[in-house]
């Protein structure tokens, strides 16, 4: 378990805090603390936020289209 390993898993592999904690057998609080001290954290947080926003938008559009098709039949 090294801080470098945690940072690679988070910033390069884009794993979630919980996943990193399970892989490294450490607490998620330690992972969060380590990641937040890195200068890349803000940028990564914004990136993940945008990814989630896009997924949510696509999911909503899919559900809306599915319901619209159901209503027509």
Secondary structure, DSSP 8 states (H G I E B T S, - for coil): --HHHHHIIIIIS---HHHHHHHHTS-HHHHHHHHHTSTTHHHHHHHHHHHHHHHHHHHHHHHHHHHHHHHH-
